[in-house]
Amino acid sequence: MPIDPSAVIAPTARVHPDAEIGPQVRIADFCIVEQDVSIGAFTRLEPYVYVKRWTTLGEHNEISAHTVLGTDPLDKNFNGDRSYLIVGNHNKIREHYTISRGTQPESKTVIGNGNYIMTSGHIAHNSTVGSNTVIASCALVAGHVDIEDQAFISGGVVIHQYSKIGRLAMVGGNTRVNSDLPPYFMYTDFNVAAKGLNIVGLKRAGFTVAQVGALKQAYKLLFRSGLKLDEALSRIETEVPTEHTLHVVRFVRASKRGICRE
């Protein structure tokens, strides 16, 4: 049965009979759920949420009022073909938010697990958001952006298409991100610039003093040594080869846009 009998659907909501609605889902007044939608167990939709076709929501998600999920991409190249929005489990998406599905046929936008996405923002087509991130109010994430786990995106941040933000990176408010941001570091200024380690985030994530020390050395080699990029990365590999510093090296070497500077 597409709609589980334990689901609670308000009489003013419109849920397509072919939508898959899991156990204990609650759909509030004036919500719209289109066909080819799957909503996992214990997910909650507040009033006026609109879940569009080809969207999948996992379990225990909380979607606040006036949010629209699975919107058509804001892309002139979109021709209406089937594409997807995939949202994992235990996410909170607050009021007045939009997340688009992919542009190319059968492509997808993916949101992981345990994210806290605040009000009045947008995540565009073909972007990937990891798990346990925070995306604060009025942040705008353009198409084909990759955000790794535990990143913190402050209010009013604008992220240019194809940019990548590393794990546990912290981006300060009203920053313009137009280059790749290596993991574990802190960034701010209108033209994004590195500002040291994300010490608070690292401590909250349980990093040891030794792990933080290795990342400090990696930061100095990458941003303050005056070395050419390849040489700085080689010295990080040689002098402080830890799990996390090597992740920094891999991230930088994979960058196509180039990383920001201090």
C-alpha positions, 0 to 999 in steps of 0.5 A, a space after each residue: 500500500 503506497 500510503 501506510 495506514 499509520 500515517 496521519 494526513 490532514 484533510 486539507 492536504 493533497 497527497 497523490 495516491 501513488 506517493 509512498 508515505 511511510 509509517 507514522 508520517 505526519 502531513 499537516 494542513 495544505 501540504 501538497 505531495 505529488 506522484 513519484 514521491 517517497 517519504 520515509 517513516 516518522 517524517 513530519 511536514 508542517 503546513 504548506 510544504 510542497 514536495 514535488 515529483 521525483 523527490 525521496 525523503 528518508 526517515 525522521 526528517 522535519 520539514 518546516 512551513 512553506 518549504 518546497 522540495 524537488 523544484 525544477 532547476 533554475 537552469 536555462 538548459 533544463 528541458 523537463 526530463 526526469 531528475 531527482 532530489 534525494 534527502 537522507 534521514 534526520 534532517 531539519 529543513 526550516 521555513 521558506 526553503 527551496 531545494 532543486 532536483 538535477 538538471 540533466 536527465 536522471 541526475 540528482 541533488 543529494 542531501 545526506 543525514 543529520 543536517 540543520 538547514 535554516 530559513 529562507 535559502 536555496 540549494 540548487 541543482 546537482 549539488 551534494 551536501 554531506 551529513 551533519 552540516 549546518 547551513 544558516 539562514 539566507 545562504 545560497 548554494 549554487 549548482 554543482 556545489 559539494 559540501 562535505 560533512 560537518 561544514 558550517 555555512 553561516 548566514 548570508 553566504 553565497 556559494 558559486 557554482 562548482 565550488 567545493 567546501 571541505 569537511 569541518 570548514 567554517 564559512 563566516 557570514 556574508 562571505 562570497 565563496 568563489 573558490 574551493 575551501 580545504 577542510 578543517 579551516 575557517 574562512 571569511 571576508 567578502 572575497 573569501 580568505 582563509 583565517 586559520 583553523 576552525 578550532 571550535 568545530 574541531 574541538 566539538 568534533 573530538 579532535 585531540 591536541 595532537 590532531 589539531 597541532 598537525 592541522 596547524 602545521 599543515 595550514 602554515 605550510 599551505 598558506 603561510 610558507 610562501 612555497 609553491 602549492 605542489 611543494 607545500 603539499 609534498 611537505 605536508 605529506 612528508 612532515 605531518 602525514 596524519 589522516 586529516 592532513 592527508 585529507 587536506 592534501 587530497 582535497 587540494 589536489 582534486 580542486 579544479 577551481 583552485 583554493 582560496 588564499 589567506 
